[in-house]
Amino acid sequence: YKKYWPADVHLIGKDILRFHTIYWPIMLMALDVPLPKQIFGHPWLLQGDGKMSKSKGNVIYADDLANLFGVDAVRYFVLHEMPFENDGTITWELMVERMNSDLANTLGNLVNRTISMSNKYFDGVVSNKGVDEEVDDDFKKVILDTPVKAAEKMDKLRVADAITEIFTLFKRCNKYIDETMPWALAKEEDKQDRLATVLYNLIEGITIGASLLEPFMPETSKKILAQINAQPRAFEDMTEFGKYPSDNKVTEKPEILFARLDLEEVLKKVEELHPPVEEEKEEEDVIDIEAKPEITFDDFGKMQFQVGEIIACEEVKKSRKLLCSQVKIGSQVKQIVSGIKGHYTAEEMVGKKVMVLVNLKPAKLAGVLSEGMLLCAEDAEGNLALMTPEKSMPAGAEIC
């Protein structure tokens, strides 16, 4: 307890922020226990085409993801696609796209062709001949800047941004290959030492990148380092370029880290695992209410209904039921008091488009002036729901 508390980061889902940022700290303070140093409420990972449903066949199971793509690929996807401020999205299509572009192409292809060129040109021996050129300066700078940038992102709990920095390193390695063209250097006798240096620089860059990748994709990091015959590089040892032992030998047969996938085949496997089932239709709830006396069209015509936008809302003091909303209707703003506090918070109300009875005679509720009425629906259990336009309509639009 004394070693691990107070926690450096208290990590929770955003849906339970209230309990962990209000009640839990109150309990700790009552016990005179130090509070966590910081609290991070992470966002949600949402299914791409809306609510998951077995009948739609769009449920995504963690076990299926791991079986189809591998645990490290799933770890990468979830960490990479979870923005700091917003919810992330997961779909089979996006998962396959990331698998092919980031993992198979950017990372897997880089490691495979670097090892293959080392074997082809130098029998797998990686030597630093020290034949540097101007293009190497920017390459080395990007490699050595990456640990610093990734650490800065992690200090701010921006995990997706940190892993993006690491993959920027791998992309820079691929660009370095295009810039130096090892296949062209191999054709010239007097360029062999330069070729060896280029391959050494690539292996050194991959070593640092794979070491940084270890917390995010541990198995992949381990595989990469094993194939290039490198030890995991400690973070404090990433301030200097060139610590990979010269004359080390890489593996003779590089392993494919991530194979490219065909989306149609993946979707077919998913459908075989979880075939769509016929959705049972639930009986709609029906509510009968006592009919009121009939009115004429002229009576109805006296009522004016318009779309309003709630621009501000607050609780009415000394009232358990009332909220006071400022509702924009065309060019005017009306103050409307509603007994919906048990169903909506003041924060939830702001920004909503609602249906308003505009020409209701003003009256005071709990001492607060109300200049209209918000239309709501109520079920048999007494649950209320604001009536809102089905399509986006401007504030002031007439309801007819």
C-alpha positions in Angstrom: 0.0 0.0 0.0 2.7 2.5 0.9 4.6 1.6 -2.3 1.7 2.1 -4.7 -0.5 4.7 -3.1 -1.4 7.4 -3.9 -1.9 6.2 -7.5 -0.2 8.2 -10.3 -3.2 7.7 -12.5 -6.7 6.6 -11.5 -8.1 5.2 -14.8 -11.9 4.8 -15.3 -14.6 4.8 -17.9 -16.2 8.2 -18.5 -19.7 6.9 -17.6 -18.7 6.5 -13.9 -16.9 9.8 -13.5 -19.4 11.0 -10.9 -18.7 8.1 -8.5 -14.9 8.3 -8.9 -14.4 12.1 -8.9 -17.0 13.0 -6.2 -17.9 10.1 -3.9 -14.6 8.2 -3.9 -12.5 11.3 -3.1 -15.0 12.3 -0.3 -14.5 8.8 1.3 -10.7 9.1 1.0 -10.6 12.6 2.5 -12.9 11.4 5.4 -10.3 8.7 6.1 -7.4 11.2 5.7 -6.1 9.1 2.8 -4.2 10.9 0.0 -6.1 11.3 -3.3 -4.9 9.9 -6.6 -2.5 12.2 -8.3 -4.8 12.4 -11.4 -7.9 10.8 -12.7 -8.4 9.9 -16.4 -11.9 9.1 -17.6 -11.4 7.4 -20.9 -13.9 7.5 -23.8 -16.0 4.7 -25.3 -15.3 2.5 -28.3 -18.5 2.5 -30.4 -19.7 0.1 -33.1 -19.5 1.8 -36.5 -23.1 1.5 -37.7 -24.9 2.2 -34.5 -26.2 -0.1 -31.7 -25.0 -3.7 -31.7 -27.6 -6.3 -32.3 -27.4 -10.0 -32.8 -30.2 -9.9 -35.3 -28.2 -7.4 -37.4 -25.2 -9.6 -37.2 -23.0 -6.5 -36.3 -21.9 -7.6 -32.8 -18.1 -7.5 -32.4 -16.7 -9.9 -29.9 -13.3 -9.5 -28.3 -12.5 -13.2 -28.7 -13.3 -13.1 -32.4 -11.1 -10.0 -32.9 -8.2 -11.8 -31.2 -8.7 -15.0 -33.2 -9.0 -13.3 -36.5 -6.3 -10.6 -36.1 -4.1 -11.6 -33.1 -4.0 -9.9 -29.7 -1.3 -7.4 -30.6 -3.2 -6.2 -33.7 -6.3 -5.7 -31.5 -4.3 -3.8 -28.9 -2.9 -1.6 -31.6 -6.3 -0.9 -33.1 -8.0 -0.1 -29.8 -5.2 2.2 -28.6 -4.7 3.9 -31.9 -8.4 4.5 -32.7 -9.3 5.8 -29.2 -9.0 9.6 -29.4 -8.2 11.6 -26.2 -11.3 13.8 -26.3 -13.8 11.7 -28.2 -15.3 8.2 -28.5 -13.6 5.9 -30.9 -15.2 3.7 -33.6 -14.6 0.0 -34.4 -15.8 -1.8 -37.5 -14.6 -4.9 -39.3 -13.7 -2.7 -42.3 -11.6 -0.3 -40.4 -9.9 -3.1 -38.5 -8.8 -4.8 -41.8 -7.7 -1.4 -43.2 -5.5 -0.7 -40.2 -4.2 -4.3 -40.3 -3.2 -4.0 -43.9 -1.9 -0.4 -44.1 -0.2 0.2 -40.7 0.7 -3.3 -39.5 1.4 -5.3 -42.7 2.7 -2.5 -44.9 4.3 0.1 -42.6 5.7 -2.1 -39.9 5.8 -5.7 -41.2 7.1 -4.9 -44.6 9.8 -2.6 -43.2 11.2 -5.3 -40.9 11.0 -8.0 -43.5 12.7 -6.1 -46.3 15.4 -4.7 -44.1 16.3 -8.2 -42.8 16.1 -9.6 -46.4 18.5 -6.9 -47.8 20.9 -7.6 -44.9 20.9 -11.3 -45.8 21.1 -10.6 -49.6 23.9 -8.2 -49.5 26.0 -9.1 -46.4 24.9 -12.6 -45.4 22.9 -11.2 -42.5 25.9 -9.3 -40.9 25.0 -5.7 -39.9 28.1 -3.5 -39.8 28.4 0.2 -39.1 31.1 1.5 -41.6 30.5 5.1 -40.6 29.9 6.3 -44.2 27.3 8.9 -43.4 25.7 11.4 -45.8 23.5 14.5 -45.3 20.3 12.5 -45.6 21.2 10.5 -42.5 21.1 13.6 -40.3 17.3 14.1 -40.6 16.7 10.4 -40.3 18.7 10.1 -37.0 17.0 13.2 -35.6 13.5 11.7 -36.2 14.6 8.5 -34.5 16.0 10.2 -31.5 13.2 12.7 -31.2 10.5 9.9 -31.2 11.2 8.6 -27.6 10.9 12.2 -26.3 7.7 13.0 -28.2 6.1 9.6 -27.2 6.9 10.2 -23.6 5.4 13.7 -23.7 2.2 12.3 -25.1 2.1 9.6 -22.4 2.6 12.1 -19.7 -0.5 13.8 -20.9 -2.3 10.4 -21.1 -2.6 10.8 -24.9 -2.0 7.2 -25.7 -3.2 7.2 -29.3 -0.9 10.1 -30.0 2.0 8.3 -28.4 1.6 5.2 -30.6 1.2 7.4 -33.6 4.6 9.0 -32.9 6.2 5.5 -32.9 4.6 4.6 -36.2 5.9 7.9 -37.6 9.3 6.5 -36.8 8.6 3.4 -38.8 7.3 5.5 -41.7 10.5 7.5 -41.6 12.5 4.3 -41.9 10.5 3.4 -45.0 11.1 6.8 -46.4 14.9 6.4 -45.7 14.9 3.3 -47.8 13.4 5.2 -50.7 15.9 8.0 -50.2 19.0 5.9 -50.1 18.0 3.1 -52.5 20.0 0.2 -51.2 19.3 -1.8 -54.3 21.1 0.8 -56.4 24.1 1.1 -53.9 24.5 -2.7 -54.1 25.3 -2.5 -57.9 28.3 -0.2 -57.3 31.6 -1.7 -55.9 32.7 1.5 -54.2 29.4 2.0 -52.4 29.4 -1.2 -50.3 30.5 0.5 -47.1 27.7 3.1 -47.7 25.2 0.3 -48.2 26.3 -1.4 -45.0 25.9 1.9 -43.1 22.4 2.4 -44.5 21.3 -1.0 -43.4 22.9 -0.5 -40.0 21.0 2.8 -39.6 17.8 1.0 -40.5 18.4 -1.8 -37.9 19.3 0.8 -35.3 16.1 2.7 -36.0 14.0 -0.4 -35.9 15.6 -1.4 -32.6 14.5 1.9 -31.0 11.1 1.7 -32.5 10.5 -1.9 -31.5 11.6 -1.1 -27.9 9.2 1.8 -27.7 6.5 -0.4 -29.1 6.8 -3.0 -26.2 4.2 -1.5 -23.8 1.6 -1.3 -26.6 2.4 -4.5 -28.6 4.6 -6.7 -26.4 4.6 -9.8 -28.5 5.3 -7.9 -31.7 8.1 -6.0 -30.1 9.7 -9.3 -28.9 9.4 -10.9 -32.3 11.0 -7.9 -34.1 14.0 -7.7 -31.7 14.5 -11.4 -31.9 14.7 -11.3 -35.7 17.2 -8.5 -35.8 19.2 -10.0 -32.9 18.8 -7.0 -30.6 18.2 -6.5 -26.9 15.3 -4.3 -25.8 16.7 -0.7 -25.6 16.0 1.0 -22.2 14.3 4.4 -22.5 17.3 6.2 -20.9 19.6 4.6 -23.6 17.6 6.2 -26.5 19.4 9.5 -26.4 22.3 8.3 -28.6 22.2 6.8 -32.1 24.4 3.8 -32.9 24.2 1.4 -29.9 23.3 -1.6 -31.9 26.4 -3.9 -31.8 28.2 -3.7 -35.2 28.8 -7.0 -36.9 25.7 -8.6 -35.3 23.9 -11.1 -37.5 20.1 -11.0 -38.2 17.9 -14.0 -38.7 18.2 -15.9 -42.0 14.5 -16.4 -42.3 12.4 -13.4 -41.3 9.0 -14.2 -40.1 6.0 -12.4 -41.5 4.7 -10.2 -38.6 1.3 -9.4 -40.1 -0.3 -10.9 -43.2 -2.5 -8.8 -45.4 -6.2 -9.7 -45.1 -9.0 -9.7 -47.6 -12.1 -7.9 -46.2 -14.6 -10.2 -47.9 -13.0 -13.3 -46.4 -13.0 -11.7 -43.0 -16.6 -10.7 -43.2 -17.5 -14.2 -44.4 -15.7 -15.8 -41.4 -17.6 -13.3 -39.1 -20.9 -14.3 -40.6 -20.1 -18.0 -40.1 -19.3 -17.4 -36.5 -22.4 -15.4 -35.8 -25.0 -15.8 -38.5 -27.8 -13.2 -38.4 -31.0 -14.4 -36.6 -34.5 -13.2 -37.0 -35.2 -10.4 -34.6 -38.2 -11.0 -32.5 -40.6 -8.1 -32.7 -41.6 -6.7 -29.4 -45.2 -5.8 -28.9 -45.5 -2.0 -28.9 -46.7 -0.5 -25.7 -50.1 1.0 -25.9 -51.4 3.6 -23.5 -55.1 4.6 -23.3 -55.9 7.9 -21.7 -59.2 9.5 -20.9 -60.4 11.5 -23.9 -61.0 15.3 -23.4 -63.9 17.2 -24.9 -63.6 17.8 -28.6 -62.4 21.2 -29.8 -63.1 23.0 -33.1 -60.4 23.8 -35.6 -60.7 27.5 -34.6 -59.9 26.5 -31.0 -56.8 24.6 -32.2 -55.9 27.5 -34.5 -55.5 29.8 -31.5 -52.5 27.8 -30.3 -49.1 28.7 -31.8 -46.5 25.9 -31.9 -42.9 26.5 -33.0 -39.5 24.9 -32.8 -37.2 26.3 -30.1 -33.6 25.8 -29.2 -32.6 25.7 -25.6 -29.6 28.0 -25.2 -29.4 28.0 -21.4 -31.0 26.1 -18.5 -30.8 26.0 -14.7 -32.5 24.5 -11.8 -35.2 26.5 -10.1 -34.1 27.0 -6.5 -36.3 25.6 -3.7 -38.0 23.3 -6.3 -37.5 19.5 -6.7 -39.1 19.3 -10.1 -38.6 22.5 -12.0 -36.0 23.6 -14.6 -35.9 27.1 -16.0 -34.9 27.2 -19.7 -34.0 30.1 -22.0 -35.5 29.1 -25.3 -34.6 30.8 -28.6 -37.6 31.0 -30.9 -36.8 32.9 -34.1 -35.3 36.3 -33.1 -36.7 36.2 -29.6 -35.8 34.3 -26.4 -38.5 33.0 -24.0 -38.1 31.8 -20.5 -40.0 28.6 -19.9 -40.3 26.7 -16.6 -40.9 22.9 -16.9 -41.5 20.2 -14.3 -38.9 17.8 -15.9 -36.0 18.0 -13.4 -36.5 14.3 -12.5 -35.9 13.3 -16.2 -33.3 15.8 -17.5 -30.4 17.7 -16.0 -29.9 21.3 -16.7 -26.7 20.4 -18.6 -28.6 17.9 -20.8 -31.2 20.5 -21.8 -28.8 22.9 -23.4 -28.6 22.6 -27.2 -31.8 20.6 -27.6 -34.3 21.5 -30.3 -37.8 21.2 -28.8 -41.4 21.8 -29.6 -42.9 24.8 -27.9 -46.4 26.1 -27.2 -45.4 29.8 -27.7 -48.6 31.8 -27.0 -49.5 30.3 -23.6 -50.4 33.1 -21.1 -47.3 33.8 -18.9 -47.6 32.5 -15.4 -45.3 32.2 -12.3 -44.2 28.8 -11.1 -42.3 28.7 -7.8 -42.0 32.5 -8.2 -40.3 32.2 -11.6 -42.0 33.6 -14.7 -42.8 31.1 -17.5 -43.7 32.3 -21.0 -44.6 29.1 -22.7 -44.7 25.3 -22.5 -42.3 22.6 -23.7 -44.2 19.6 -25.3 -43.4 16.2 -23.7 -44.7 12.7 -23.9 -45.4 10.6 -20.8 -45.7 6.8 -20.6 -47.7 4.6 -18.1 -44.7 4.6 -15.6 -44.6 8.4 -15.6 -41.4 8.7 -17.7 -41.2 11.9 -19.6 -39.5 12.6 -23.0 -39.2 15.9 -24.7 -40.9 16.1 -28.1 -38.2 17.0 -30.7 -38.3 17.5 -34.5 -37.5 14.3 -36.4 -35.3 16.4 -38.8 -33.1 19.3 -38.1 -35.2 22.4 -38.2 -34.2 26.1 -37.4 -35.3 27.7 -34.2 -38.6 29.5 -34.9 -39.9 27.0 -37.6 -43.7 26.7 -37.3 -45.2 23.5 -36.2 -48.4 22.9 -38.2 
